[in-house]
Amino acid sequence: MSRHEPKDPLIRNLVLLGLIPRHPRSISTVALRDALATQGFDINLRSLQRDLVDKLSGRFQLLCSVDDPDPAIARQRPYRWSFAPTAQLSLPGLTPAAALAMHLAEGHLRHLLPPGVLAQLAPQFEEARRQLQGMQHNQLSRWAQRVRALPNGKALLPASVDPQVWEQVATALLDGRQLQVDYLSRAKGEIKPMTLHPRALVSRGPVSYLIATVGDYSDVRHFALHRIQRAEPLPDAARDDGFDLDAYLPTAAFTPRQGTGTVQLVADIDPDLAWTLRETPLSEDQVLEALQGSDWVRLKASVADDQETLGWMWGCGEKVRVHEPRNWESEIICRVENILDIYSKKISDQHGAESERHEK
């Protein structure tokens, strides 16, 4: 990031004011200094404190923790800063359109951005909400109240990630440094220490993954953030082999694969599912053909050869009859037989229990 000229105190102070939240939230002088540094402004704590006390507090309704009526808060160091709840800011504000965009993006970005970046954006998110709440007669405010994005299917709650782990992983990735972690292996059920070379972060539904290589190995692996028990950035630079995330993602095995590439799916589907797939196709080359003597439809499409696609077909239940690939047909039959065994055993156990009660 390019550094700003030291002789730009006006721009620096405008950025500084934008970082300070409204009471009862607050931010420390140290956090303000670090946030300014990430945006290219170099200033020491003494100079920053002088700007806040001597220059800004007299012109803006700033509150400092040293003036708090609670002695315990007043003694805290470093000082913490906030705008008065009733402060009327004369800073360049968000336009209504920008406020709407910030408001709608907040929930999505919360699972994608490093915590430090989210902390810097918190004042903008709060300002966006405040502006929209104050524009009750504005069409954009009504839009924010009436527009929601809903997941397709059952949405699981996000996996819980330790904030310290999130922070350390994000730091290592941003700084291009190696990362020492203690990782809970799902396969082995044990915690294993390892040194990672971070490549990227990917959020997929309720789970976020660190894409990385391990030690001296070159194969790329996925590490669920919520399974990282401890993380510590190392001083050594991570190996950089020109990793291209956009080129990698189409081949990434986020779902267990049946095989490589794509397969030709051939299935008979009922009219309701056929209607859905006419509007939202499975693939670009999808073909739907009417079956003679029936209201069902023959589906042909090239699809990924993975468990996710097979799981979607399985979820369609009695609305689909798979013909190809043959291994998918066999697996669906096997699943049906296993389910029948489970329920047959339950019915048999219930009948056995009833017989014992009658005999007694």
N, C-alpha and C positions, 0 to 999 in steps of 0.2 A: 504494500500500500504506500502511495506517495505521502511524504510528510508535509504538513502544512508549515508555512513560514512562521517563525516565532513572532513576527510583527503583526499577526492576525488575531489580536485578542478579542475583537468584536465577534468574529466568526466562532472562535473558541467558546466565548461566553454564551452565544446563542445555542450552540450544541450542548453546552453545560446545562443551561436552563431546561433544555428539552429532555435531559436525563433525570431531572428531579421529579419525583412523584408527588401527588397531592396527599396531604395528611388524611388518614392515620398512617399510610405507608411512608417509608423514609429510605434514604440511601446514605451510606457512610462516605466520608471524604476520600477514604482509600479506594472505595468502589468507583467513585466519580473519577478519580485520577486514572484508574486502570481502564475505565470505559473510554475516557478521552484518548488514552494511548492507543487503543484499538482503532480509533478513527483518525489517527495521525497527529494528535496534539501532544507534545512533550511538555509537561509542567510538573514541578515538584510539589509536594504536599504543602509546604509553607506558602508558596505563591498561590496555590489553589485556594487555601484557606483565606488568604488575604483578599483575593478576588471576591469570594463569597461574603466575607464580613464587611469589607470596606466599600466594594463597588456595587454588588448586586442586592444585598439585603436592604439597602436604603431605597432602592428603586422598585423592588418586587417584594411581594408578601411571602418572604422566606422564613421558615421556622428552623431554629437550630436546637439540637437536643440539650445544649448547655443551659438554655433558658427554660427548660421544662420544669414545671412545679414539683415533679417527683424527684427528690434528691438522688435516688438511685440512677435514674435516667440521665440526670444532669451531670453525674460523675463519669458516665461512660466515655471511653475514648476508643477509636476516633469519634469525632462529632458526627451526628447524623442530621440530614437535611430533608426538608419537605416544603411544599407550598401549603399555605394556609387553605383550609377547606373552602373558604369563600373567595380565594384569590381570583381576580379577573386578569387573565394573561393577555398581554398585548403582543405576544410573539406571532410570527406567521403561522397560522393554523392549518390544519388539514382541510382540504376542500371537501364538500359533502360526498363527492364520488370517492375520494381517497379514504375518508372515514368509513364508508360502506365497505370498501375493499379490505381495509385493515380489520374491520369487525368480522367479516366472513372468513378471513384467512387465519384468524387467531387460533381457532380450534385445530385446524389442520397443521399449522406450523409448529404447534406445541410438541409434536412427536417427531419433528424433523430437524429442528435447530438446536445447537448446543445451548445448555442452560445460560451461559454467559451472554450469548446473543439475545436470548429471550428476555433476560433481565434488562438489557439495554432497550429492547422494544416495548417493555412493559408500560412506560409512560405514553407511548404512541397508541398502544392498545386501549389504555384507559381514556386517553383523550378522544379516541374514535368513539368509544361507547358514550362518553359524556356528550359529544357533539350530536350523535344520533338521538340520544334521549332528549336533547334540547330542541330538536327539529320535529316536533310531533306533527306538524302540518306539512312537512316536506315529503315529497313522493319517495325519496331515497330512504327516509326513516321507515316508511310503511313497507318498503321492499325488504329491509332488514328484519322486520317483524313477521313477514309472510313468506320468506324463502328459507328452506332447509334442504340439506343434502342427506339423504338416507342411504345406508348401505344396502346392497343387494343380498338378501338372505339374512341369516342370524348373525348379528354382530357381537363378537366377544369383547369383554372389557380389556383394555390394554394391559399387557403384562407389566408388573411393577418393577421399575428399574431404580436401583439405588442412586440418588442424586449425585453422590460423590463419584460413583462409577461413571455415570453419564458425563460428568464434568471432565474426568481424567481421560476417558476415551476420546471425547471431542477435542481436548487439548492436544493429545498425541496425534490425532488425525490432521488437525489444522497446522501443527508445527512440523509435521513430517518426521515424527520420532517413533522409535520402537516403544512397545507397550508390554509391561510385565503384568500378567493377569493370573488369578486363580479362577479356573473355569469348571463349572459343574457339568460333567459329561452326562448327557441323558442316556446314552447307550450303556455306560459302565456304572452310572449311579455314584460316581466319586468325584471329588474335586482334584483337579490336576493343574499344577503351575506350568505356565508356558510363556514364551516370548513371542509376541506377534509383531508383524510388519503391517500396520493398518493401510488399507487401500480405499475404503469407502464405507458409507453408512446407507442402509436401505431400510425403509419402513414398509412393512407388508402386513396390512391388516392390523391386528393387535400386537404384533411383535416387530421390534426393530433389530436389525442384524448389523454386526460389524463384519465387513468383508476384509479378510487378511490372509497372509501366509504365516506359517509357523516356523520359527527358527531358520534353519538353512534350507528348508523345503521350498519348492517353487509353486506347488499346487495351491490354488486359491480355495479357501474354506469360509464357511459362514458361522458366526458366533452370536447366538442370541444374547442381547444385552442383559436381559433379566437373569441369565445364568452366570454372568460374570460376578463373582463374589468380591473380588478386590481388583483394582487396576492402578497401575503406577507408570506414568511416562518415564522413559529412560533417556539419558542424555544422548545416546547414539542415534544417528539418523536412520530412519526406516529405509529398507531397500526400495529403490525406485526403478521399476522396469518398464515405465511407460504405460502403466495400467490404464485402460480405457473403459470406464464404467458403462457407457452406452453400448459399446461393442460387446461387453461381457454379459449384460443382462439377458439378452435373448437366449443365451446358452446356460444361464444360471439354474441350478437344480434346487430351487426353493421348495419344490414339491417333488417327492420321490418319483423317479421316472421308470416307466415300464421298459423303455428302450430309447434309442436316440432318434432325433428328428421328428417327423410327423407320420401319421398312419391314415389310411383311408377308412373312415367310419361309414358303415352301411347299417341302417336300422329302420324299422317300421315304427312310426310314431302316431299318436292319436291326434284328432283334429285340433284340440286345444293347444297342444305343444307345437303342432305345425303352424298355427297362427302366430304363436310367440316367436318362432324361429324365422318366419317371413319378415317380421318387424325388426328382430335383433338376431341376425344370422350367427352361426357358429364360426364361419370362415368366409373368405372372399369367394371361394369356389363352391360354396354350398349349392346343392341342387335338391329341390323337392318335387317328387313326381307322384301323381295320384295313383293309388292301387285299385285295379279293376275289381268291381264287386264289393268294395269296402269304402268307408269314409276315412280310413287311415291313409297315411302318406309315406312313401319311401324317401328316406333322408340319405344323402351322400355328401360327405364333406371331409376335407383334409384337416386333421386336428393334431394337437401335440400328444405325443405318446407318453403321457404322465398320469399319475394318480389323481391329480386335480380334475382332469377332463373325465377320467373314468368315474370319479366320485360324483361329478355332475350328472353323468348318465345314470348312475345308481340312484341318485336322489330323485330322478324322474319316475322311479318306481314302475307301476303298471302302465304308464303312458308310453313306454318304449320297449321294443323288442330288438336287441342287438344281434346282427348277423356277422359283422366283421368289425374289427379284427377278431379272429377266433379265440385268442387268449382272453380278450375282454368278455366274450360270451361265456367262456368257461369260468372265469372268476366271478361273474355275476351269479351264475348257477351255483357255484360253491358257496357264495355268501348267503343265497336264499336257503340252501340246505342247512347251513350252520344256524341260521335264525330259526328255521323250523325245528331243529334239534333242541334249541334252547327253550322254545315255547312248548314243545311236546313234553320235555322233561318237567317243566313247571306244571303243566296240566296233569301229568302223571303223578307228581308229588301231591297236588291238591286232592286228587281222587283217592290216593293212598291215605292221606290224613283224614278225609271224610269217612273212609271205610273203618279206620281205627276208632273214630268217635262212635260210629254206629254199633260196633262190636262191644264197646264198653257200656 
